[in-house]
Amino acid sequence: MNPHFTQARSRREFLERSGLGFGALAASYLLGNDAQAAPASAVNPFAPKKPHFQAKGKNVIYLYMHGGPSHIDTFDPKPLLAQLDGKPVPPSFGKVDFQFTKMEKVPLMASRRVFKKRGQSGLEISDLFEHTAAHADDLAVIRSCHHDGFTHITGQNWMNTGWARVGRPSIGSWVVYGLGSESDNLPAYVVMLDGGIKGGSPLYGSGFLPAAYQGTPLRAENPPILNVNRPNEITAPEQRQMFDLLQQFNAGHKDTRAGDTELAARMASYELAFKMQMSVPEVADISKETEATKKLYGLDDNMTAEFGQQCLMARRLVERGVRFVQLYSGGRKGSEVGWDGHNQCDQNHEFMAKKVDKPIAGLLADLKSRGLLENTVVLWGGDFGRTPFTDGAEGGSGNRNGRDHNPYGFTVWMAGGGIKGGKVIGGTDEIGLRATQDPMTMHDLHGTLLSLLGLDHKKLTYFFQGRDFRLTDVHGENTFAHRLL
């Protein structure tokens, strides 16, 4: 190195030392303009943002049934199956591929559940969801969802990220990116798990969006969020002084780097982390809830207590401004397989439904009584549906009591957020094999959800690898939204 010249430590210093400083002068002008034009969200990624248009929906609670619940045993009755029970699939229904099953080699299997007309609307719901059925007039049941992923991971990716492969941002990340958060001391996107999930953390990850938008797992045990508690040897005033000094140093560093929004966002995340040490233990402490409220969610019953506590936590979170909350039922835990009814589907679903039915009903009732359901969209669904014939994993004749995965036609339901319930949208064929009436792709479903929150799915974009990406890729319509309202 020439001893008469010193090495520039940054591009900014290089511009200051070269060309008599004219490069730095031009750069400071451009960066100054960028800093003035930068939105508040560039400084604080969670700052509330205005939606593209006015909507009643402001928050989302996504109830995810991990493993894939059977639509024909829950919300999509098929009387023809009772007549064809044990018979081959008629050739008129065509042929499609499944994970384990060759449909021409296995018999059809009727639902063992009893469906009844519920509420004033007469919405048909099976006896697996007797408690949820009491809210039939609040539910909009979409029976025509479909995608092409017949394995769990691809199905979960479709449902949670709008893409079959790993790497895209989750739907919760897109919502927070588009709307920010109304809470300044809690994560904007919270996830509560029920054991391990097959798709892993990418299902609630931020993908190519900034990492700030990923979901934050909230645990049932203490501490609710890992590393959220302050070390015992440091007092609260000492930690506050430490953060203030750190922020002072960072602020001085930022002042010499106009337009460095990444540094500003990092500073905002530090401040949020400090606030969470106080707010997270408070929101996780349900001891002050009334006994009536705890009973409403099923906390007095070992079967329903775990998911009931998650549902109660979801209400407490949206009540405090958290934008997106996702609850998983049925993650792999011990010998449990979740809603994956390859073997003894009816018994599997009866067990899983007993764990979630009363808590879900309690959540809907509690949200409604507090005036929160009007602004909170509740979405229920899973990986896919199940086949109307027996599972073929255990030999050519099939497992007589199980059902294989079925991505070609399945059900989700929505409530709240201005939705007028007591209605059915779309439908599958007479045996529940394929979506035939008003088919809804995952892009359509996600575009509809964004629309309920006041977001135009075609305008919610993020520039990455040379093009603008969006949750719905280059597909999707939100034409279903007006049918929900």
N, C-alpha and C positions, 0 to 999 in steps of 0.2 A: 504494500500500500504506500502511496506517495505521502511522505510525512507532512507535506504542505497542505494536504486536504484531509478533512475529517469525514467519516462515513455518516451519511444521513440515517437517522434512526427511524424515520417514517416517510411516507410519501409527502405528507404535508411539509416536513422539514426539507425534503429535497426541493419542493417547489419554492420554498422561502430562500434557499441558497442559490438557486439557478436562475438565470435570466434576470438578474437584478431584482428578483422578487416579484416580477410581473405575473408569473404562474400562480403564485400564492394569492396575489390580489384577485385574479380571475376566479380561482377556486373558492375563495372566501365569499365572493359575490354570489356564485352559484349555490354554495352550501347554505348561505344565509337565506336565499329564496326558498330552498328546500325546507329549511327549518321553519320558516314562516308559514309555508303551505302544509306542513305536516299536521295531520289531524291529531286530536287528543289521544286516539287509540294507538298512535305510533309511540307515544310516551308511556301510556298505560294501556296495555293490550286488552284489559278488561273494562275499559271505560264504556259506559252505555252508549249505544249507537242507535240512530233513528232507523226504523225499518223502511223498506222501499215504499210501503203503503200501510195504511192503518189497519190493524187487525186486533181481535180480542186476545188471541193467544200470545202469551209472553214467556211462559216457562214450559218445560217438557218433563214428564216422568215416563220413562220407557221401561215397561215391565217385560223382561225378556225371558222366555221359557226355553232354557238351554237343552237342546236335544231334539226338538221338533214335536210339538203336540199334534195329535190327530184332529184334523178339522171335522172329520165325519163322526167323531165321538164327542165333540164339544159344541161347535156353533154352526155346523152345516149338515143338517139331517138329510138322509138319503133313503126314503122308503123303498125304492126299487131294490136296494141291497138286501133287504129282509126277504124279498121274493126270490132273489138269486143266490142266497146264502149257500155256500158249498159247491156252487156250479162254476164252470170255467168262465173266463171273461168273454163275452160275446165279441166276435170278430169286428162288429160294427164300431167298437170303441177304438180300433186301431192298436198300434204297438209303439211303445217307447221304452227307453233303457232305464234301468234302476241299478242301485249299487250292488245288491246281492241277488236280486230276483229276476227270473225270466217269467214274465207275466202269463205266458201261454201255458206254463207248467203248474201254476198254483191256483187254488180255488178262491173265489170271492168270499169275503167275510163281512157279515152284517155287523153293525154296531150293537154292542150289548147294553148300551145306555138308553135311558128313557128321555125323550125330548118333550118339552111342554111349551105352550105359548105363554109368554111372560109379559107382564105389565099391560098397560092400555094398548100398546102397539102390537101385541101378539108376537113379538120376536121369539123365535124358537131357540131355546138353549137347553142343553142336556143337564141331567141331574148331577154331573160332575161339578157344576158351578151353581149350586142352589143359592148361595149367598150373593154372588155376583149377579145372578139372574134377577134379584130384587131391584137392580138398577138398570134393567133392560131398556127403559125409556130414555136413558142417558147414553146408551151405546149405539154407535154406528158400526155395523159389522160388515167388513169388506171380505167377500167370499171368493174373490177372483184373482188373488195375488199369484204370481208365478215367477220363477227364474230358472236357470239351467244348472244350478249347482246341486248335485245329488249326494255330495259328501258333506260332513258337518262343517269343515273349515271353509269350503267354498260357499255353502249356504249362509254361514255366519258372516263371512266377508260381504256377501251381497246385502244382507239385512242391515249390517252395521256401517259399511263404508260405501255401498253402491258400486262395488267392483268385486269380481270373483277372486282376484289375486291380492296378495299382501302388498301394502305400500301406500294406499290411499288414506286420506284423513277420515276419521270416523264422523258419523253424522253429528254427534255432540260437539266435536271440534268445529265443524262448519257452522253450527248454530251460534256458538260462542264467538267465533270469528266474525260472524255477520251482525250480531246484536250486542256483544259484550255482556256485562253482568250488572245486576242492580245491587250487588253486595260488594262492599269494599273490604271485607274482612273474612271472606270465605272463598274457597275455590269456585270458579264459575261452572265447572263441570265435575260432578261427583259420580263415582261408580261404586256400587256395593255388590260384592261377589258372593257366590255360594259354592265355595270350593274352586277347583281349577276349571278353566274354560278351554275348550279345544283350540279355538282360534288365538288364544293368548292375548297379551296386552295390545297388539295392533288393533283389536276390535274397538278399543277406546283410545287409541293413539292419535297423534296429530298428523301423521304422515309427513308430507312435505310442507305443511303449515308450520309456523313457528311453534317450538315445543311448549310455549306457554298455554296453548289451546288443548293440550292433551287432558284426558280425564284423570282425576285424582282418586285413587282407591280409598274408601273409607271403611275401616274394619270395625267389627262388633266388639272386639276386645280392646283393652287399653294398651298403648295409646291408639286412638281412632285412626290417626295418620302417623306413619312411621317418622321418627325424629322430630315430631312436632313439639314435644315437651322440652322445656328449658332445662339444661343441666343443673343438678342440685346445688353445685358449688357457685353458681352465678345467680345473683338476685335480679329481680325484675328491673329496678332502677339501673343496676350495672349494665344489664343487657341493653336497655334503652340508650344509655350513654354510648355504648359500643356501636350500636346501629347509627346513632346520630353522627358520631365521628366518621364512620364508614361512608355514610351518605354525604357528609361534608367533603370528604376527599373525592368521592365519585362526582359530586357536583362540580368541583373545581376542574377535574379531569374532563368532564363533559363540556364545560364552558369553552375549552380550547378546541373542541371538536364539534362545531356546529353541524347539525343534521345527523348526528350519530344516534339514531333512534334505538339501535340495539342496546346501547349502554343505558339509555333512559328506561327502556323496558326492563332491563336487568335490575335497575334500582327500584323500579316499582314492584318487582317480584320479591325483592328483599323485604320491602315494607309490608307486603301482603303476608309473607311468611311470619313476620313478627306479630302481626295482628292475629294470625291464625292460632298462635299459642294460647290466646285468651278465648277466641270465639269457637274454635273446634271443640274443646272439652265442654263448653256450655251447650252447644247444639246437640252434642252426643249424650248429654245428661237428661234422660227422660223421667227422672225421679219426680219432677214437679208436675208431670202430666196427671190428670185426674184418674182415679181408678176406673171410672166409666169409659174414658178414652182408651186406656190400656186394654180393657175388656173388649172394646169395639174392634181393636186390631188383633185380638186373639192372643194377647200376651199372657193370659191365664191358663193356656193350654200348651203343653210341650210340643204338640204337633204343629201348631201355628205360630209359636212364640218367635222363632228365628226370623221368618219372613215378615211376620207382623211388626217386629222391631224395625226392620228395614223400611217397611212402608210408612211407619210412623216417622222415622228419620227423614224420609223423602218429603213428607208434609212439612216438617220443621225446616228443611233446607229451602224449599221453594217459598215458604213463608218469610224467609230471611233474604230472598232475592237471588238465590242460586238459579242459574239459567237452565241447566240440563242435569237431570238426575236419572241414572240408569240402574235398575235392580235386576240381578240375575237369579233365576230359580233353576236349580238342577245342575250346577257345576259338579264335576266328578269329585266325590268326597267319600272315601272308604269304598264300600261295595255299591254305593248308589251310582246309577248311570243317568240320572236326570230324567228328562222326558223322552228318552230314546227307547221306544217300545218295540224293539225287535222281538223280544220274548215276553209273552204274557202282557200284551199291550194294555188290555183292560185293567188288570191289576196294577200295572205300573202307573197308569194315568189316574186311577183312583187314589193311589198313595200320594202322588205328586199334587193332585188337585186339592186334597185335604190340607196340604201344607200352605197353599196360597189363596184358596177361595175366600175364606173369611177375611184375611188381611187385605186383599184387593177390594172387597166390598167395604171394609172399614175405611180404607183410604178414600174411596169415592164418596162415601157418606161424610167423612170428616172434611174433605176439601169443599164439598157442597155446603155444609153447615157454616163454614167459615168464609164463604164467598170467594174461595180460591179456585174452585173448579171452573169458574167463568173465564179465568185467565190462564189456566193450566191445561195443556193438552196431555192426556194420558193415552199412551200407545201400548197395546198388548200384542205380542207375537212371538215367533220362535224361528228356528233355522229354516223350516219348511213344514209341510203337512206329512201325512202317512198314507200308505197305499190302501185302496179299498179291498185288496186281496191279501193273502197271508204272506209272511216273510219267507224268502227262499234261501236264507243263509244256512239252514240245517238240512241240506239235501234237496233233491228235485221236487219232492212233494210239498216242501215248505213247512214252516213252523205254524201249526194250526192256530195258534193264539197270538202271534206277533204280526206287526206291520212294518214294512220297509219304508225308507225315506221317499217322500213324494214332493218334488219341487214344482211340478207342473200345474198344481192347483191347490191353494191352501188359504187359510183365513187369518186376518188380523182384525182387531177392533180399535176404535178410537172413542174418546169421550172428552168433554170439556172444551175450553178454548173457543167457545161460540158454536160448537157442533150441536146440531139438533139430532138427538138420539132416537132410538126406537125404529131404526131403518136398516135395511139390507142393501148393499151396493154390490153388483156383480154376482156371478155364480159359477159353479162348476157343472160338469155334465151330470147325468142321472146317477152315476156311481161315485162321483167325487174324484175322478181320475185327472181331468184337465180343466183349467179355467176356460170357459166358453162364452160367458156373458160379460161384456165390459172388462176384458182382461186388464189387470193392473201390473205393470212391471215394477221392479224396485225403483227405477228412475221415476216412474209415475208416483209411487208411494212417497218417496223422499221429496219430490217436487211439491206434492200436496201438503206434506208436513211443513215445509218451509213457507208455503203460501198461508197456512193457518197462523204463522208467526209474523206475517207481513213481509216476507222475503220473496223476491222473484228469483227462482232458481237459475234463470238465465243471466241474471245480473250479479249473482253472488259468485265471484271468480277470484282466482289467485294465480298470478303469473309464475310459471315454473317450467323449466326446460324448454323455453322458447314459445310457449303458448299459454293462454288463459285456461286453467282447469276449473271445473266446478263439480259439486257433489253428483250431479246428474250427467256428468261427462258431456256428450253432445246429443243426449236423448232426453226423454221424459216430458210429460205434460202435467200441468196442475189443474187440468179440467175437472178432476174429481172433487176439488176443493169446494166448488160452489154447490155440489150435491150434498156436501156434509153440513152446510150452513143453513 
